[in-house]
Amino acid sequence: MTNLNQDIREKLSRLNVFEKIIVANVLVFLVSFIALRLQGSGANLEWLSLSKSFSEVLSKPWTLLTYGFTHYSFVHLFFNMIVLYFFGRSFSNLFKQDISLKVYVLGILSGGFAFVLLYNLFPTGILNTVGPLVGASAGVRAVIIFLCAYLPNKEVRFFTFQFPLKYIGIAMVLFDIPGLLSQNSGGSVAHFGGYVLGYFYATQFQKGTDIGEFIDRMIAYFSRSTAPLKTVHKKKKKDSYAGKKKEEFERFTHQKQIDLILDKIGKSGYESLTQAEKDFLFRAGK
């Protein structure tokens, strides 16, 4: 059993962030499926799904995130995860894993906030919903639009057709507009929350601003809080200063190389890169 657990942990550690997200969604679906069958007819996933009621959201604030990992239907889960897998591969090759996770999580949160906010601002009859919100669609769309906005002219191939990435984003937004007028427009509202977040994140990231940086600080804070105490040996100030300056220079040089390659992709497409540049981007995304 010990060897089996170690083997599972080792295999999970090799997955990129999107593959780990897919695993999490599948596990939640399987556990939920079993729980619903045990509870019988009339059972639901109210402790994971997002209600449109402000009072219920305040009493269960975690549902602003957990709804994005919850699916009632296998078909719903399958299509969300297959799209996330294919777009996630490109994302992981171009950006670091922490960026990938932040775009996805903030997309889920943005979609959830949009869903709750609009259903409380507009009277019943303009926007309708048949139940609470579930599904990873807002996070998936945030990832796709981030790529489309950051690399709009990157050429993609669909069978024999080749076209800029931005047209995929435009098509997705246009196809989602009629859903806002449907009898269950909650999903479409969340989709647009993901679209807005993905586009805004990409445009700010191009300017050098990471709007998800607060997530890094939160993770660092909780990591320090749970880490065991260690003995710290002070070094001479001069050595510390020199080491810090060297580290800053290396980090700046590394980021500059990434920026130059991404600019080249934006102007001439991914296929214009040399093999060395592709390998460098792949390593930088790990």
Number of C-alpha atoms within 10 A of each C-alpha: 6 6 8 9 10 11 12 10 11 11 10 14 11 10 12 18 22 22 17 15 19 20 15 13 22 19 14 16 19 14 10 18 16 10 14 16 10 10 10 9 8 6 11 14 17 16 12 24 25 29 22 22 14 14 10 13 16 11 9 16 14 14 24 24 22 21 24 27 24 26 26 16 11 13 10 15 20 15 12 21 23 12 14 24 17 11 16 22 14 13 21 22 19 22 17 18 17 16 19 20 19 21 25 29 23 24 32 30 24 25 34 31 17 20 28 22 15 15 20 14 9 11 10 10 9 12 19 17 17 9 13 18 26 28 24 32 28 32 32 27 32 31 30 26 28 27 23 22 19 22 22 20 19 21 17 17 10 7 6 5 7 10 13 17 22 20 14 15 20 12 10 15 17 10 10 16 15 11 16 18 15 14 13 15 22 28 23 23 26 30 32 24 25 34 27 20 27 29 22 16 25 24 15 13 16 13 8 9 12 15 16 17 12 11 15 12 11 11 11 11 12 10 11 11 10 8 9 7 8 6 5 6 6 7 9 8 9 9 9 12 12 11 12 12 11 12 12 12 12 12 11 12 12 13 13 12 14 19 13 11 21 21 14 15 19 17 14 14 19 19 12 13 15 11 10 9 16 17 13 17 20 16 14 17 20 14
